[in-house]
């Protein structure tokens, strides 16, 4: 836990249960949060770094794909965790669909 907190303090503050969830359950996850007032979205993604999925599903590539409809961008990500934001929260449904399709394609 300490290593994840120092590597990704912003992500950990937003979603404190995301790093242990990914590690403990060996499950990839993407979380979307929108602010309808500003029409912005924050997206956080995690892929357990000690899993087979980590080799197949690059967290930054996955997040970048999902941020496309949201007109967003993300950082490099570390240890299987990445976050980004977009300026068109009205497209969150399209982003969710694209993220699910991308992950399915990479993991099958």
NUTOR-850359 format. One line per 2 residues: their letters; for each residue x, y, z of C-alpha. Coordinates in pm, whole numbers, plus 50000, padded with zeros to 5 digits. Each point is the difference from the previous one (the first is absolute). Example, Ala and Ser with C-alpha at 12.3 -4.5 7.8 and 13.67 -1.06 7.14 Angstrom:
2
AS> 51230 49550 50780; 50137 50344 49934 $
! end
This chain:
108
XX> 50000 50000 50000; 50272 50249 50085 $
XX> 50167 49960 49660; 49673 50068 49817 $
XX> 49927 50308 50211; 50334 50162 49916 $
XX> 49986 49911 49630; 49644 50119 49939 $
XX> 49890 50237 50277; 49728 50167 49788 $
XX> 49846 49669 49896; 50021 49865 50353 $
XX> 49827 50309 50146; 49715 49977 49748 $
XX> 49944 49626 50029; 50175 49866 50312 $
XX> 49870 49647 49944; 50108 49969 49636 $
XX> 50363 49886 50050; 49919 49727 50256 $
XX> 49696 49892 49801; 50209 49941 49687 $
XX> 50275 49823 50190; 49787 49793 50238 $
XX> 49748 49881 49743; 50233 49988 49699 $
XX> 49742 50197 49805; 50035 50289 49756 $
XX> 49769 50293 50065; 49914 50340 49853 $
XX> 49805 50260 50198; 49823 50299 49845 $
XX> 49894 50310 50193; 49821 50295 49840 $
XX> 49919 50356 50102; 49692 50114 49812 $
XX> 50050 50362 50104; 50340 50031 49828 $
XX> 49936 49720 49745; 50329 49834 50101 $
XX> 50083 49639 50070; 50275 49831 50201 $
XX> 50090 49643 49910; 50226 49770 50201 $
XX> 50114 49657 49888; 50186 49715 50165 $
XX> 50146 49676 49870; 50167 49771 50257 $
XX> 50372 50016 49925; 50062 49639 50102 $
XX> 49744 49840 49773; 49975 49862 49649 $
XX> 49764 50286 49916; 50283 50247 50067 $
XX> 50191 49858 49702; 49695 50009 49771 $
XX> 49824 50320 50105; 50217 50311 50023 $
XX> 49827 50231 50247; 50109 50321 49824 $
XX> 49888 49877 49659; 49667 49887 50147 $
XX> 49944 50333 50174; 50104 50205 49696 $
XX> 49746 49810 49789; 49723 50060 50253 $
XX> 50083 50371 50024; 49956 50051 49623 $
XX> 49624 50070 50005; 50046 50215 50310 $
XX> 50255 50220 49818; 50249 49919 50272 $
XX> 50355 49895 50067; 50195 49811 50261 $
XX> 50346 49974 50145; 50239 49707 49961 $
XX> 49874 49798 50293; 50212 49783 50228 $
XX> 49971 49661 50165; 49688 49916 49802 $
XX> 49814 50316 50106; 49914 50306 49790 $
XX> 49762 50295 50010; 49882 50264 49759 $
XX> 49731 50254 49940; 49777 50116 49719 $
XX> 49804 50311 49912; 49686 49837 49857 $
XX> 49826 49802 50275; 49688 49967 49785 $
XX> 50183 49724 49808; 50057 49775 50303 $
XX> 49775 49724 49859; 50207 49987 49679 $
XX> 50319 49996 50209; 49870 49710 50212 $
XX> 49906 49801 49690; 50336 50066 49836 $
XX> 50191 49903 50316; 49808 49673 50030 $
XX> 50054 49916 49632; 50370 50078 50019 $
XX> 50055 49789 50312; 49804 49709 49850 $
XX> 50204 50015 49682; 50332 50005 50185 $
XX> 49909 49726 50249; 49852 49751 49753 $
! end
